[in-house]
């Protein structure tokens, strides 16, 4: 049974039910284009039936490799950028204690990340930590030449080999890369690293349910079979029903596009659980990179409440009215904690005594929703029963499919990212990369100009 509920009733003061339902035929057409692989970017649709096609043999291998790394490691460093690390980090941080570094469970390595920036201080301080820890390394890159992860991997591989020797380092490195080609594949073959494949027909931001996400999640101690099971159930549900009235994927894709057509060009995803912070970051990449093309697209932003109610909350309440919110609401937390009574009551909080903290959080969510709608901000609500592997698997597939359907409504290719190359060409020219001599000369003239 689908555990994802979508409520757009608090957007109906800004758009009409008729405008939403008018997109039904287009959504039906978009589903056909996805399932028949006839739409834009159809060579990158491997994620559509990925959950149901994930074989036990692959999960067995992932679990076996994860157990080996876990046995060797206090820390596991995941090296990748964008879709090569955000999905894994989203799931790991949603399922882990925020105080994991101080209170990690026995046998669960702390997962750290590299290759997602080019900060000398960050990398230096990471290496200082690794000097004192037993660690392993998962490197994720289809090509092996993307600057940020390739640079980090060069540093980390050298550090690992110097610390353990080349033979032991080999057993502590796992490469997730192309099945046949690329610099990382070549290196993995030469060095004898354990490898997993990034499927040819799955783009990075849709890859969390491949070994790209599953291996780091398993190393962190979480159940990847339940994650896949949740995604598989959502896959089956979405394939059986495309009605906006009954399918939350269809409804979400339709409503956000109607809001966009009515001038609401910024979507703010809101969480009230700190563990979902990186889920928001994963969503931002998925939607920003998929839809932001041809001078089109909703700008994806995110806030973490109630923290950001004391900062961004002011803008949301009274700033430009070109925004709408989508709240990820969690019905049941993992733990139970009540507000204690206090005889002095100096903080005036005794009216909350005996209430659960979660109830206070829920009332903050409801009160904020009412205030923002009153302030001219449409509000959408995605409700999940709790945060666990099965539900997160459903939520991942929900967002992936909705992104594809929504991108097709915009009439863009949701599976490419041509604009990402612009900064790389300039950076390569400025650094004097061989083959970019003409660009180097041109950009230096511009700078000196």
PEJOWO-V844311 format. One line per field, one symbol per residue. ss: DSSP state (a for helix, b for strand, c for the rest). burial: 1 if it has 24 or more other C-alpha atoms within 12 Angstrom, else 0. A space follows every 10 residues. Layout:
ss: ???
burial: ???
This chain:
ss: ccccbbbcaa acccccaaaa accaaaaaaa aaaaaccccc caaaccccca aaaccaaaaa aaaaaaaaaa aaccbbbbbc caaacaaaaa aaaaaccccc cccccccccb bbbbccccca aaaaaaaaaa acccbbbbbb ccccccaaaa aaaaaaaaaa aaaacaaaaa acbbbbbccc ccaaaaaaaa accbbbbccc cccaaacccc aaaaaaaaac cccaaaaaaa aaaaaaaaaa cccccccaaa aaaaaaaaaa accccbbbbb bccaaaaaaa aaaaaaaaaa acccccccbb bbbbccaaaa caaaaaaacc ccbbbbbbbb cccccccbcc ccccccccca aacccbaaaa aaaaaaaaaa aaaacccbbb bbbbccccaa aaaaaaaaaa aaaaaaaaaa cccccccaaa aaaaaaaaaa acccccaaaa aaaaaaaac
burial: 0111111101 1001100001 1011011101 1011100011 1111111111 1101000110 0110111111 1111111111 1111111111 1111111001 0000000111 1111110000 0010011001 0001111111 1111111111 1111111011 1001000011 1111111100 0001101100 0011111110 1111111111 1111111111 1111111111 1111111110 0111101111 1111111111 1001111111 1111111111 1111111111 1110011111 1111110010 0010011000 1111111111 1010000000 0000000000 0000000100 1100100110 0110111111 1111011111 1111111111 1111111111 1111111000 0000110000 0000000000 000000000
